[in-house]
Amino acid sequence: MAYLDLDNMFAAPVASRTQTPAAVKAAGFSALEWSVIALAQRDTLGSLNTPGRLSRALGGLFGGGTTSRLADPKLEALRRAAVHARHRGFALPSSEIAHFHSVGFSEAQLETLVTSVTGMRVGRTDRRIFA
């Protein structure tokens, strides 16, 4: 015989009965943070490096500018983690993880970030086999 929980019939998949609503909220991001994650999808790993003097001079001369860093340190840490997650999955550098936590993000948010960024690529089995 099956049990049907009528009170929580359409509960969110990230929540469980043991988690409090504050714990679920702590694993999420604000709308601004989600937009930073979305914008980071176009960035390369090279955008995380500090450009040298020659690179800045040639970029200014020929119009090939580099991706600017975000003014807010918390959002910049989120952008850097999103870029690393997109290119490396769960293999983020430990220094980036430590910086991500030092600006106020939680481990659950890091897991949410990596899962959402790599979710479309990890475990894809939609290749069709034509007979």
C-alpha positions in Angstrom: 0.0 0.0 0.0 1.3 3.4 -0.9 1.3 6.6 1.2 0.2 9.9 -0.4 1.3 13.0 1.4 -1.6 15.4 0.6 0.0 18.3 2.5 3.2 18.3 0.5 1.9 17.0 -2.8 3.9 19.4 -5.0 7.0 20.0 -2.9 10.1 21.3 -4.5 12.6 18.5 -5.4 15.5 20.2 -3.5 13.6 20.1 -0.2 13.0 17.2 2.0 11.0 16.8 5.2 14.2 17.0 7.3 15.3 20.4 5.8 14.0 23.6 7.1 12.9 26.4 4.7 15.9 28.4 5.8 18.3 25.6 4.8 16.6 25.4 1.4 16.9 29.1 0.9 20.5 29.0 1.9 21.2 26.7 -1.0 19.7 29.1 -3.5 20.8 32.4 -5.1 19.2 35.8 -5.6 18.0 37.0 -9.0 21.1 39.1 -9.3 23.4 36.2 -8.5 21.6 34.0 -11.0 22.2 36.7 -13.7 25.9 36.7 -12.8 26.0 32.9 -13.2 24.3 33.2 -16.6 26.6 35.9 -17.8 29.6 33.8 -16.7 28.7 31.1 -19.2 30.4 33.1 -22.0 33.6 33.7 -20.1 36.7 31.6 -20.7 39.3 30.5 -18.2 41.5 33.2 -19.6 39.1 35.9 -18.3 40.1 34.9 -14.7 43.7 35.9 -15.2 44.9 39.5 -14.6 46.0 41.0 -18.0 49.5 42.2 -18.3 50.7 45.6 -19.4 51.4 44.4 -23.0 48.0 42.7 -23.2 46.2 45.8 -22.0 48.1 48.0 -24.4 47.4 45.8 -27.4 43.8 45.5 -26.4 43.4 49.3 -26.1 45.2 49.7 -29.5 43.3 47.1 -31.4 40.0 47.2 -29.6 40.2 43.7 -28.2 39.4 44.4 -24.5 39.3 41.8 -21.8 36.4 40.9 -19.6 36.1 43.3 -16.8 35.9 42.1 -13.3 32.8 42.8 -11.2 33.0 45.6 -8.7 31.3 43.6 -5.9 33.8 41.1 -4.5 31.0 38.6 -3.6 29.7 38.7 -7.1 33.2 38.4 -8.6 33.8 35.3 -6.5 30.5 33.9 -7.8 31.5 34.6 -11.4 34.9 33.0 -10.9 33.4 29.9 -9.4 30.8 29.7 -12.2 33.6 29.9 -14.9 35.6 27.2 -13.2 32.6 25.0 -12.7 31.6 25.4 -16.4 35.0 24.3 -17.6 36.0 21.8 -14.9 32.9 20.6 -13.3 33.3 19.6 -9.6 37.1 19.9 -9.9 37.3 23.5 -8.8 40.7 24.7 -7.4 40.8 24.7 -3.6 41.8 28.3 -3.6 38.6 29.3 -5.5 36.5 27.2 -3.1 38.1 28.9 -0.1 37.5 32.3 -1.6 33.9 31.4 -2.4 33.3 30.5 1.2 35.2 33.5 2.6 32.9 36.0 0.9 29.8 34.4 2.5 28.6 31.6 0.3 27.8 28.2 1.7 28.8 24.7 0.7 25.2 24.0 -0.4 25.3 27.0 -2.7 28.6 25.8 -4.2 26.9 22.4 -4.9 23.9 24.2 -6.4 26.1 26.3 -8.6 28.2 23.4 -10.0 25.1 21.2 -10.5 23.2 24.0 -12.3 26.1 25.0 -14.5 27.1 21.4 -15.5 23.7 19.8 -15.3 23.1 19.9 -19.0 26.4 18.2 -19.8 26.9 15.7 -17.0 25.4 12.3 -17.7 23.8 13.2 -21.0 22.4 10.1 -22.6 20.3 11.7 -25.3 22.4 10.5 -28.2 20.3 8.8 -30.8 21.3 5.6 -32.4 19.9 5.2 -35.9 19.5 1.7 -37.1 
